Amino acid sequence: MALSKEAIVEQSWNAYNQWCKQWRDHCKQHSKYKQKSLNEFANSGVGKALVLVATGYSLEKNIEELKKHKDDVDILCCDKSLGILLDNGIVPTYCLVCDANVDHDKYLKPWEDQLEETILFMNVCGNPAWTKELWKDTYFFANEDAIKSEKEFMKLSGCVNLIPAGTNVSNVMIIFATQSSNVGRQNFFGYDKILLLGYDYCWTDSGNYYAFDHDADGKRFYMKHVYAVDVAGNYVYTSNNLLFSAQWCQQYCQNFNLPIVNCSDNSMLGQLPHKTLASQLPYAYKREDKERVVKLSTKLSQYHKELNTMKRELEKIGKEHWTNFQESI
C-alpha cells in the first residue's frame, strides 16, 4: 500500500512536536565539532557490495555467514547492531546513529576500545554521548523532511550534509547509501549491490525481537499491534510503526529502482528481491572502475559549474543589450 503525502507530513509533525527541544540542544552541542563534507565517499563503492545491518532476528541467523565474508564487503550498521558485530569479530566499515535517545551505556560503552577502524555517521540531532574522539572519523548529516525542519537544525549545528529523511534508522541507512530524493535517482556511494540484513520489521513466537535480545525491554509483548505473514510464509507480529516503516522502505526502493536485495530471512519487505545472504556473497566486479568513475564524475561536476557560469554570463550580457535597446528607441 502506497503511503500518502499527508501521512508522511503528519508523521513528521508528530515527531517534531515531541522531540524538537531535545534536537535543538543536540545540534548546539554538535556545532562544536568540525563539519566535513561527505563528497569524499561519492562512488567509493563501485565494484563492491555493501551490507546494511539492522537488528532484526535475521541478523542473528546469518551472523556466521556475514563473519565468513566480513573482509569481502563494506558494512554499514546501525547503533543497536554495532556491539553485536564487534562481539562476533566483525568490524563495521561505518556506523550510523540517528536516535536522540539511543542508549550509550548499553549499545556503545562496552565497545569504546574497538572503534578505531569504524567511521561514524552522526545525525546532528542524535545522542551526543556517541560523538567521541574514539572513532576513525566522524561525519555529521541532517535529514531533509516533509516539513523542512532541517533548515533549523543545519543553522544551529553548522552541518553541511543534507540527506532525505527516513522513518527509522534502518531506512535512513538505505537513504544514506543512495541519497535518492525528489530531485532524482542516484546511488551516492556507488555500490553495485546493497544487501539488507536484519531488516525484519516483525518478529515470531520462536525468534528474538532483536538479534540476540528476546524481550527487547518488553517490546515483543507491548508492540504486538498487527498479525501478519513474512516473506518466508511465517505468521509474525509487527507494530504500527514497524509496518509503516516497511511500507515506506519498499516504496522508496521501488520508486528509485535501487540495487537492493533483501537478505533478511524473516521480513515484511515482500515486494523487494529476496535472496539468501550466502547466495549474494562474495561479490566483486571490475573494482578498477572506481577511479575512473570518480575522475569522470569530478570532471562532469566541474563542467556543470562552468556551464552554469557561462549561462549566467550570457544572460547578463543579453539583459544589458536588451536594456540598451529599449533605451535607444
C-alpha positions in Angstrom: 0.0 0.0 0.0 1.4 3.4 -1.0 1.9 6.0 1.6 0.2 9.3 1.1 2.0 12.6 1.3 -0.5 13.6 4.1 0.5 10.5 6.1 4.2 11.3 5.8 3.7 15.0 6.7 1.6 14.0 9.8 4.3 11.6 10.9 6.9 14.3 10.5 5.0 16.9 12.6 4.3 14.3 15.3 8.0 13.6 15.7 9.0 17.3 15.6 6.5 18.4 18.2 7.6 15.6 20.5 11.3 16.0 20.2 12.3 19.4 18.8 13.6 20.9 22.1 16.0 18.0 22.6 17.0 18.0 18.9 17.9 21.7 19.2 20.1 21.1 22.2 21.9 18.2 20.5 22.5 20.4 17.4 24.1 23.1 19.6 26.4 20.5 21.2 27.4 19.2 17.8 28.2 22.7 16.5 31.5 22.4 18.4 32.8 19.8 16.0 34.3 20.2 12.6 31.7 19.8 9.9 33.1 17.9 6.9 31.6 17.2 3.5 30.6 13.6 2.6 31.7 14.2 -1.0 34.9 12.1 -0.5 32.6 9.0 -0.3 31.0 9.6 -3.6 31.3 6.5 -5.8 33.7 4.9 -3.3 31.8 1.6 -3.6 31.9 1.0 -7.3 32.5 -2.8 -7.9 31.7 -3.8 -4.3 28.8 -4.9 -2.2 27.6 -3.1 0.9 25.7 -4.9 3.7 23.3 -2.7 5.7 23.0 -4.3 9.1 19.9 -3.6 11.1 19.0 -5.5 14.3 16.2 -7.9 13.3 16.4 -11.6 14.2 17.6 -12.3 10.7 21.0 -10.8 11.7 21.4 -13.4 14.4 20.5 -16.3 12.0 23.1 -15.0 9.4 25.9 -13.9 11.7 28.2 -16.8 10.8 27.7 -16.2 7.1 28.4 -12.5 7.5 31.5 -13.4 9.6 32.7 -15.6 6.7 32.6 -12.7 4.2 33.4 -9.8 6.5 36.6 -8.9 4.5 34.8 -9.1 1.2 32.3 -6.4 1.7 31.8 -3.0 3.3 29.4 -2.9 6.2 27.2 -0.1 7.4 25.5 -0.9 10.7 23.1 1.0 12.9 23.6 1.8 16.6 22.0 -1.3 18.1 23.9 -3.7 15.8 27.4 -2.3 16.4 28.1 -4.3 19.5 26.7 -7.5 18.0 29.1 -7.3 15.1 32.1 -6.4 17.2 31.3 -9.3 19.6 31.4 -11.6 16.6 34.7 -10.3 15.3 33.1 -8.2 12.6 34.4 -4.6 12.4 31.9 -2.5 10.5 33.2 0.0 8.0 30.6 2.5 9.1 28.1 3.0 11.9 25.1 5.3 11.6 23.4 7.0 14.5 20.1 8.9 14.3 18.2 8.5 17.5 18.4 11.3 20.0 17.9 8.8 22.9 19.7 5.7 21.8 21.3 4.2 25.0 25.0 5.0 25.1 25.7 2.8 28.1 24.0 -0.3 26.6 24.9 0.0 22.9 28.3 1.8 22.8 30.2 1.9 26.1 31.2 -1.8 26.3 33.0 -1.4 22.9 34.6 2.0 23.1 38.0 0.5 22.8 37.1 -1.1 19.4 36.0 1.8 17.3 39.3 3.0 15.8 38.6 1.3 12.4 34.9 2.4 12.1 33.7 5.7 10.7 30.7 7.3 12.5 27.9 9.0 10.5 26.0 11.0 13.1 22.7 12.8 12.7 23.2 16.3 14.2 20.1 15.7 16.3 21.4 12.3 17.5 22.6 11.5 21.0 25.9 13.5 21.6 27.1 10.8 24.0 28.1 8.8 20.9 30.1 11.6 19.4 33.5 10.9 20.9 37.1 11.0 19.6 37.3 7.2 19.6 36.1 6.6 16.1 38.3 6.5 13.0 36.4 9.6 11.8 33.1 11.4 12.3 30.8 13.0 9.7 27.5 14.8 10.5 24.3 15.0 8.5 20.9 16.5 8.7 17.6 15.0 7.5 15.5 16.8 4.9 12.0 16.0 5.9 8.5 16.8 4.7 8.2 19.9 7.0 11.6 21.4 6.2 12.8 21.2 9.9 16.3 20.6 8.5 16.8 24.4 8.0 16.6 25.0 11.7 18.9 22.2 12.6 21.5 22.9 10.0 21.7 26.5 11.1 22.1 25.5 14.7 24.8 22.9 14.1 26.6 24.3 11.0 26.1 20.9 9.3 26.9 20.9 5.6 25.5 17.5 4.6 21.7 17.1 3.8 20.0 13.8 3.1 16.3 12.9 2.8 14.6 11.8 6.0 13.5 8.2 6.8 11.1 6.7 9.2 13.7 4.9 11.3 17.4 4.3 11.4 17.2 1.2 9.2 15.6 3.1 6.4 18.0 6.0 6.9 20.9 3.7 6.2 19.3 2.9 2.7 18.8 6.6 2.1 22.3 7.5 3.3 23.9 5.0 1.0 22.0 6.1 -2.1 20.7 9.6 -1.4 17.9 9.4 -3.9 15.3 12.2 -3.4 12.6 14.1 -5.2 15.3 15.7 -7.3 16.0 12.3 -8.8 17.5 8.9 -8.5 21.2 8.4 -7.6 23.5 5.9 -5.9 25.8 8.2 -3.9 28.3 5.7 -2.6 28.2 3.8 -5.9 27.9 0.2 -4.6 27.0 -2.3 -7.2 24.8 -4.2 -4.8 23.2 -3.2 -1.4 22.2 -6.1 0.8 19.7 -5.7 3.6 20.3 -7.9 6.7 18.2 -7.7 9.9 15.5 -5.7 8.1 12.7 -7.8 9.6 10.2 -5.2 10.7 8.5 -8.1 12.6 9.2 -11.0 15.0 8.0 -14.5 15.5 7.0 -16.5 18.6 10.1 -18.6 18.4 12.6 -15.9 17.4 14.0 -12.9 19.3 12.6 -9.4 18.9 16.1 -8.0 18.2 19.1 -10.2 17.3 20.3 -11.8 20.5 17.7 -10.0 22.5 14.5 -11.9 23.2 12.3 -9.3 25.0 13.9 -6.1 23.9 12.9 -4.4 27.1 9.3 -5.7 26.7 8.8 -4.6 23.1 8.0 -8.2 21.9 4.9 -8.0 24.2 3.6 -4.5 24.1 4.3 -3.8 20.4 2.0 -6.6 19.1 -0.3 -4.3 17.1 -0.6 -6.4 13.9 -0.6 -10.1 13.0 0.9 -10.7 9.6 2.9 -13.1 7.3 6.6 -12.6 6.5 8.4 -13.3 3.2 9.1 -16.9 4.4 5.4 -17.6 5.0 5.7 -17.5 8.8 3.0 -16.0 11.0 4.6 -13.0 12.7 3.8 -9.9 14.9 4.6 -6.4 14.0 3.7 -2.9 15.2 2.0 0.0 13.5 5.4 1.9 13.4 7.3 -1.1 12.0 4.6 -1.7 9.4 4.7 2.0 8.4 8.5 1.8 8.0 8.4 -1.4 6.0 5.9 0.2 3.6 8.0 3.3 3.3 11.1 1.3 2.7 9.6 -0.7 -0.1 8.1 2.4 -1.7 11.5 4.2 -1.6 13.5 1.3 -3.1 11.0 0.6 -5.8 10.4 4.2 -6.8 14.1 4.8 -7.4 14.8 1.3 -8.7 17.7 0.9 -6.3 20.2 -2.1 -6.4 18.7 -3.5 -3.3 18.5 -7.2 -2.3 16.7 -8.2 0.9 18.7 -10.9 2.6 16.6 -10.9 5.8 15.0 -14.3 6.3 12.0 -13.1 8.4 10.9 -9.8 6.8 7.9 -7.7 5.9 9.7 -6.5 2.7 7.8 -8.9 0.4 7.9 -6.6 -2.6 11.7 -6.4 -2.8 14.0 -9.1 -4.4 14.6 -11.6 -1.6 17.7 -13.9 -1.6 19.8 -15.6 1.0 23.0 -13.8 2.1 25.0 -16.9 1.1 23.8 -16.6 -2.5 24.9 -12.9 -2.7 28.4 -13.1 -1.2 31.2 -12.9 -2.1 30.7 -10.2 -4.8 33.2 -8.2 -6.8 33.0 -6.7 -10.3 35.6 -4.6 -12.1 36.7 -2.8 -8.9 39.3 -0.9 -11.0 36.4 1.2 -12.5 36.1 3.1 -9.2 39.0 5.5 -10.0 37.6 6.1 -13.5 34.1 6.8 -12.2 35.4 9.2 -9.6 37.5 11.1 -12.1 34.7 11.3 -14.7 32.2 12.4 -12.0 34.5 15.1 -10.8 35.0 16.4 -14.4 31.3 16.3 -15.0 30.6 18.3 -11.9 33.2 20.9 -13.0 31.7 21.1 -16.4 28.3 21.7 -14.9 29.7 24.6 -12.8 31.4 26.1 -15.8 28.2 25.7 -17.9 26.2 27.5 -15.2 28.8 30.2 -15.1 28.6 30.7 -18.9 24.8 30.7 -18.8 24.8 33.4 -16.2 27.3 35.5 -18.1 25.3 35.2 -21.3 22.1 36.2 -19.5 23.9 39.2 -18.0 25.2 40.3 -21.5 21.8 39.7 -23.0 20.0 41.8 -20.4 22.5 44.7 -20.8 21.9 44.7 -24.6 18.2 44.4 -24.2 18.1 47.4 -21.7 20.2 49.4 -24.1 17.9 48.6 -27.0 14.9 49.8 -25.0 16.6 53.0 -24.0 17.6 53.7 -27.6 14.1 53.8 -29.0 
